[in-house]
Amino acid sequence: MRPILLAEGADLDGFRRAVRTLVADGVAPDQVIWSIGGEAGLFGSASHLSQGERSSNAEGGVRVRGKVCPDGAQPLTRTAPPSRPLPLGEVSPRPLHLPRPVAALIETAVCHRDPERYALLYRLVWRVLHGERELLEIASDPLVHRLTLMAKSVRRDIHKMHAFLRFRQVEGEAERYVAFFEPEHFILEAAAPFFVERFRALDWSILTPIGSAHWDGAALSFGPPATRAEAPETDGFEAGWRGYYESTFNPARVNPELMRAHMPKKYWRNLPETAAVPGLVRSAASRVSSMLEQEPTMPTKRSPEKALEAMRDREIKSLAQLNKLLKASEPLVKGATQAVAGEGPDDAEIVFVGEQPGDQEDLQGRPFVGPAGKLFDRALGDAGLDRRQVYVTNAVKHFKFDQRGKKRIHQKPTAGEVKHYRWWLEKELELIRPKLVVALGGTAVLAMTGKNIPIIRARGPAHFPDGYDGYISVHPSYLLRLPDEDAKALAYRQFVEDLERVRAMAADHPRGRVAA
Ligand code: URA
C-alpha cells in the first residue's frame, strides 16, 4: 500500500505531485491510502512516509488535523498553505496530459470537503489514463456522477461567497475593509481572485473558519482561520446596502421560500440587507394593495449606482481616498478592466482633463500612457511643462469600447456617461484646488461646461461655470488622427503653443475657484 499525505484544505498542488508520482510508479487506485493533514489513524505518523510520497505542502509539517465530524466529513479547519517548491534533490515527475475537462474537474472537486475527494479523483485519473479517455462523457457512470455533483456543489459555494460576502470598513483605519464568511467547502483560494478584480484598489481581508485572504492593493496572501468576532459588526455603509436592498425589493413578488433558497439563512448574519427582510416581508401584502391603488408610474431604473449613491455622501478627505473609492466602483458600461484614476501631485497647479482611458490606460490603470499620452508628454516637455508636476485625469473614468475580433475599438462616451462621472472630476478639483483646468477636446469641455461646444470656437483661455479658470485645447489623439504629415506638424506646433500659454497663465494665477 502507498500512503499519501496531503495538506488540509484544497491541496491541489500536493495532489498533482502525488498523482504524477503514483502514475509514474504504476500504483493502482486501490493501492493508495490518502490521508489529509497528518492523520495518524490510517497509516501511522507522517514520518513513516518516504520523501517522494509526501506532498510538498504536507512537508511543511504545520498542518494539524482537526476532529472528524459525526457525518464522517472532515471539519473545515484550515486551507492549504501556498505550495512550496520541491526540496533540492527531489525530482518532480513529468506532468500528465489529461483532457481539459478532467483537469478542470480536478481543480474544482479538490475544494470539496469530502475526505474521499482525492481517492475519487485519482480513480478518475487512473481510468482516463487506462483506456477511458472519454470517461467524463458518461454521465451515468457512478464515479463521474459523484464527482460532477461535488464540483457543482463547490461552484455553488463559490458563487454564494461572491454574492453574499460583505466587506465592512474597519473603524479607525482610513480605507481598510474586512468581511467574514463561512464557506461550505475549501474555496477561499478559488474564490478570492474575484474580490481582487472587484476591489483591486482597496485594502481588504476575508476571514473564514478555514483561513483568511488578504489583499493590500498589490498582493494576495493567505493566512490562518479567524472567527466572526474578529470582523467588524457594522460600518457606515450598512445603511447604504440596506437602502439599496429595500429599493430593489418587489413586494408583489415576495416568496419567502424562494428567498431562503437563493439566500440561505446561514449567510444572513453577514448581510446588512437581511436586517430589512422580516419587515419587508411583513409589509409586502399592504404595500401591494397600495401599489394597486396607485396610478401606474414609469419603472425606476435599478443599478449598483444606487448603492454607491449612499457612499458618495461621505466626506472625502484626500485624493488617495477618492481614487480608492473610484477603483472600487462599477463601470457604467460593462467591459472595462478597471477604473483609471487621475495621476499627479495633490497640489498640482494645473489639471489636464482628457476624455476617457484608452486601451493601454485600461490595462495599465493609468491615464495617458498610450499613444496619445506619449504625444501629450512630448508636447508638455516642448512647452516647458513637466508631466510629473501636473495632474492628468479624464472626464470619464472607465474605458468604453467595441470588441472587434481581438481589437478593442474606442467608443466616444455619451453626454449621460460624462454627466455620470462628473462627480469624480468635481471632487478631484475640490481636493487639488488647481490654478488652472485645461480641457483637452470636446468631451472634457462637455464635462467642464455641460455643453457641446466645438473646439474650433472655444479654443483658448476659458472661465468654466463652476468657477475655475483654465484653457480649452484639442485632444492629443486628434493630432494622431490627422492624415498628412504637414497638417500633423502644424497642429502639433499649435498644441505646444497652447500649452506654453497655459504655463504662462499659471505663473501668477491664484489657486482654486475665482469669481468670473
Ligand atoms: N485619451 C484620453 O482622453 N485619456 C487617456 O487617458 C488616454 C487617451
Boltz pocket constraint, residues with backbone or C-beta under 6 A from the ligand:
constraints:
  - pocket:
      binder: B
      contacts: [[A, 354], [A, 355], [A, 356], [A, 357], [A, 358], [A, 361], [A, 366], [A, 367], [A, 368], [A, 369], [A, 370], [A, 372], [A, 373], [A, 393], [A, 394], [A, 440], [A, 477]]
      max_distance: 6.0
